[in-house]
Amino acid sequence: MTQAYIIDAVRTPRGIGKVGKGALANMHPQQLAATVLRALAERNSLDTSTVDDIIWSTSAQRGKQAGDLGRMAALDAGYAITASGMTLDRFCGGGISSVALAAGQVMSGMEDCIIAGGTEMMSYTGERDRAEIASGLGAPLMGAGNPTLDRRHPQSHQGICADAIATLENISRADLDALAAESQRRAARAIDQGYFAKSLVPVTAEDGSILLDHEEYPRPATTKESLATLKPAFTELANWVYDEKGSTFANQIRRRYPDLVLNHVHHAGNSSGVVDGAACVLVTSAAYAKQHGLVPRARVVTAVNLGGDPTLMLNAPVPAARKALARAGLTVEDIDLWEINEAFAVVAEKFIRDLDLDREKVNVNGGSIALGHPIGATGAILIGTLLDELERTGGRYGLATMCAAGGMAPAIIIERVTGTL
């Protein structure tokens, strides 16, 4: 089997995902995605007519984000029309899945050069979601409107799931706030030291003026004490009646855990940030890299997927990581760096506890609590962050994973490589 090599990874800064506040909020999603595709091609002198496919991730494929964003963005970026494209949805996990699918195509020998990545304009989709909920047209439930699925697998709002897991695991708000404050501290250090500079590309307007060239979301002054003053975010939402049957998000959880008394411990400061962003990764075979004078930076060791309990939704990263390690013939001790998406603080905290990890190896440059979570793009961002940090520190193996709606988690292990092939 051929090896799949990562040649490069680029991403945009993350802009605040709210119309009127975020620097990227007025862009078309295709333009934002085209930004990273164009940058990747330019910095690698890529002949885009040799790109076999573009595999893109976008979770909210509605309106401007619909219509195969991967293909449309490539055309907008000036790619050769022979560079095909597709768009997938694995909710939050799609960014990792796009890279995994690219690697699988290369490793099978069916393709030689694939660009994988994702985009999410949460400023745009968030406005649509809020309008739909306010008008009673929809609720953010994966099984909404499907009575047979709802009977089999009751699903709730992800924030309520996070609070439920913290309650069941007896994880305190103080511990979650400590993780969140550390995420902010590490992100501030990474930004100050330029650790993200290698992958970060500025976003420009059509006239060439810079719209955003830095992370817009972090709050470096955050402390455990300041987080302790914030009101829990999901107390009222838990009891919000979202259909004519009187259903609530809390009741969805209690259908599986009838005696559970929810302890609401998540808030805006220990949950992932709502942002706009895009990222992509160039994956090729050894033969393609040699032919085009490209120097690989890493190889994809393995990539796996796993499903867990849809009702709790957020617990699959640990078993997915264990599956990836087993497939690779590696142990926890072999992994130099871990990236576990901070969708909510409890996800990362439980992951660290369950695998008994050294906290100094996990999310070393902060995570989505500090930097934001552009859903379809985040997985590709995590892989790029792993790649840059493995190179900076001289580490060998990195593992990235993240929870996804429906109770899923993809996981990927990469190995840093040096020298030409």
N, C-alpha and C positions, 0 to 999 in steps of 0.2 A: 504494500500500500504506500502511495506517495505521501509525503509530509505536507502539511499546510502551514505556510509561514506568514507571519504578520510583518508586513513591510513598514507600515506607518499607521498612525492614528491621529486624527485631528478633531477638534470640537470648537464650538462657539462658546463665548462666555454665556452664563445663564442670566437672562433678564427677568425682572419681576413680572410674574404672569398675571398682570392686571391692567386692563385698559385705562389709560390716563396716568399710570405710574411706571410701567415698564418701558424700557428703551426699544424693545423689539416688538411691542404689542401691535404696531400698525403695519408690520410686514406681512406679506403673504407667506404661508407655510412653505410653498414651493421655493420661494426666494431664500428663505432661511436654510432649507436643506441644500439648495444650490451653492450656498456659501461654502459649506464644508467640502462638497464634491469638487468645486472649482479649486479650492486650496489644496486638496489632496493631489489632484492632477498636476497642478503647477509646481508644487514642491518636490514631486517625484518625476517630473518630466514625462508624465504618463501619456502614452499614445492611446487616447480613449477608444480608438477603433479596435483595440486589442482587449478591451474589457468585455468579458463574457456575459456578465450579469451584474445587476445592482439589486441587492436584497435589503429592503428598507422596513423599518418598524414604526408604526404609528398606531396608538391605541384608539384614539377617538377619530375614526375615519368617517367624519361627517363634514358637510359643507366644503370649505376650502381645503380641508385635510383629506377629503375623499378623492377618488379617481386615480388611484395608483400613484401616490406621492413620489415613490422612488423613480419611476419612469419620467414623470413630469419634471421633477427637480433636475434630473440628468440632462434633459433637453434644455431646461432653463440655464444650466451651467455651461452650455456649449459643447456637451459631449457629442461624439459621433453618434449618428442615429442607429448605428449597429449595436450600440451598448444597450442591451435590453434592461428591463427593470420590473420589479414586483414589490408589493407592500404586504406585510403580514401584521397580525394582531395576536400577541400573547399577553395582552394587558401590560403590566409593568415589566414583564420579563422579555418583551420582544427585542430589546436591544442586544441582549446576550444571544437570543435565538437567531437573530440575523447573522451574527458572526459564526455561530455554531453551524448553521446551514451552509454558509459560505465555505467553511473549513471542510464540511462533509462532502460538498461537491468537488472540491480540489482533491481531497484524500481519495475519493473514489476514482479519480482520473477523468471525470466527465467534463470538468472545466479547469482552466488554468489561472484565471485572474478574475476575482470577484471583489466588489466593494460592498461592504455591509455596514449598516448604521441605522439611524432613526431620527425622527423629529417629533416634537410635541409643542404646539402653541397653546399652552394652557390659558393664556389671556383670551384667546378666541373661543376655544371649546368651553371654557368656564362660564363665559357670558351666556352661551347657548344653554348649558346645563341649568344655570340659575334661572333663566327665563322659563325653561320647560317645567322645572319644579314649582316655581311660583304660580304658573298657570294651571298646575295640576295635570300636565300632559305626560309626566314621567317621573320615575324615582330611580336613584342610582343603585339598583339591585340587579345582579347578574341574571337572576331568574324571573325578573319582573314580567308579569303577563303570561307566564307558563305554569299552569297549575300542577302539571305532573312533575315537572322539575322541582317546583317549590315543595311538593309533598315529599319527594325523595331527599332533597338536599336544601333545607332552608338556608338562605344566605342573607347576610346583613350588610350594613355599611362598614367599610374597612376600619374606620375610627372606633366604632363600637367593638369590632373584633379585637382591635389592639387593646382596648380596655378590658375586654373579657379575658384575653390571654394573661395580661398582667395580674388580674384578679385570681385566675386559676393557678398561676405560678407563684403567687404571693410576692410579686416584684413591686417594690415601693415606688412612689412618685419621686422620692428623694434620689433613689438610684437612677431613675430614668432622667431626671433633671441633671444629675452629675454627668451622665453620658452625653447629654445634649450640650452642656456647657463645654465639655472637652472637645466635642465636634467643632464648635465655634472656635475654640482656641487653636486647634490643629489647623483648621482651614485658614485662619488669620496668619499663622506662621508660614504655611505653605505659600500663600499669596505674597507675603512680605519677602520670602526667600526666593521667589520665582520658580517654585517647583512645578507650576502648571504651564510655564512659558513655552515649553517645547511643543505642546499639543494645541495650545490656544491660538485661534485665528480671529481677527477682528471682523465684526459685521459692519458692512457699509451700505449706504443708500445707493440708489441708481446713479446719483451724481458723483459718487466716490467719497462723499463725506462719511466719517465714522459715526455709526449709530451706537456701537458698544464695543469696547475693547477690554473690559474688566468684569469681574463677577459683581453682579448688582445686588444679590440677595443677602450675603453674610452680614451678621450683626456682631462684630468683634468685641463689643463691650459687654456681651452677655455673660452673666455669672449664674451660679446656682441660686444665689439669693434673689436675683432679679427674676429668674424663672419661677421661683416659688410664689411670686405674687400674681402669676397669670391664672385666669379662670379656666377650669377644664372646658375643653371645646365641645364635647359630645354629650353632655348631660341632658340638654333639651332635645337634641336630635334623637337620642335613644328612645324617647317616648313620642316622637313625631308620628302622627297617623298618616300613612302615605297611600292608603287605598280605601275604597268604600266598605271593606270588611273590618276596618278598624285596626289593621296590622301596624305594628311598630317595629323598629329595628331591634329594640331590646327583646321583644317577643320572639323574633327569629332565632336569637341566641338561646333563649330559654326553652325553645322547643327541643333542643338537644341537652341543655343543662338547666333543668327546671328549677333547681334550688339556688341558682347563681344570683348573688346580689352584687351587681356591678360596682366596682370601685373605679370611678372616673379619674384617671391619672394622666391622660394625654391632653395636650393643649398646643397652641400655635408654636410654642418654643421648643417642644420635644417631638414634633412631627415634621415630616418632610415639607420643604418649601414649594409653593406653587410658582413655577417659572416657565419661561420659554427657552428652548435650546435645541441644538442639533449636533450630531457627531457621526463620524464614519471611520472605518478601519479597512485597510487594503490587505487582502489575503491572496497569496499566489502559491503556485507550485514552485519547486526548486528549479525546474527547467525554465519556467517563465522568468524567474528572478535572474538566472544566469544570462538568459538571452537578452534581457533588457537592462542589465547592469545594476540591478537592485540588490541592496544588502539587507537581508532579513534582520529583524530585531528580536523576534521571538517565534516559537512554533506553538501550535495548538496541540496540547497533549491529549486532552479528551474534553468532551462536552456532553452533558446528560440533561435529562428532564425528569421531573417527578411530580406526582400529584399527591395532595394530602387532604385533610378535612376541609370541604368547602365552607362549612359553617364557621369555623375559626379562621379560615382563609390564609393566615399569615405564617403558618408553622412549617411549611415544606422546605425552607432553605437548609435546615440541619440535615435531614435525611438525603436531600439532593447533594449536599457537600460530601456526605459519607459515601454515596453512590459514586461520585466522581473520583474520590480518592481510591476506592476499591478498583474501579475500572483502570485507573492509571498505575496501580500497584504502589501507591504512595501512602504515607501516614500523615497525621496532623503535624507531626514534628518536621516533616519534609517541606512544609509550606512556609515560605519566608514572609509572604504578605497576603493578607485577606482583605477583600472588599465585599462587605455585606451591606446591601442598600438599606439606608436608614429611613425606610418608609415611615416607620414609627420607632421610637426609641426602644420599645419592648422587643422588636424584631432583632435588632443588633445585640441587645443585652441578653436575651435568651440564647442566641447563637453562641455568644462568648461563653456563657455558663455551661451550656449543654456539651460543648466540645472542649471545655476547660482550656481556653486559649489564652495566650499571653496578650494582654490588651495593647502592648506596644507594637504588635504586628497587625492589628485590626484597624482599618480605616485611618491610616496613619496621617493622612492629610485632610481629615474631616470627611463628612459625608453629606447626604441629602438634607439633614436637619439644618446644616449651616449653608450649604451651597444650592439646594433646591433639587427637585426631582422632575425633570421634563420627561414624562412617563416613557414614551416610546424610544427616547434617546438615551436614557440613563444607563442601560446595560453596556452600550458601546462606550459611553464615557468611563464607566468603571474599568473596562478592559484597557482603555488608553491610560488611565491613571495608574493601573497596575504596571503596565509596560514602562512608563516613565520612571516610576519609583523603583522598580527592579533594576533599571539601568543606573539610577542615581546611587543606589545603595549597594549594588553588586550582588543582589539576591538572585536566586535561580528560579524558584517556582512561585507562582501567584495563583490564587483561586478567587473567583468572583461569583457571587450568587445573589439572588433577590427573590422576595416573595412576589406573587402575582395573584390577581383576583381569580376566583374559582378554586383556590387552594393549591396553586401550582408554584414550582420553582425550577428554573433552569440553573445550571452551574457549569462553569468552564475553568479549566486549568491551563495556564500558559507557562512556557519555559523560556527564559531569556537565552538568546544565542548571540554569539559574537563572531565576527569574521565573515568573509565571503564564502559562498557555497562551492 
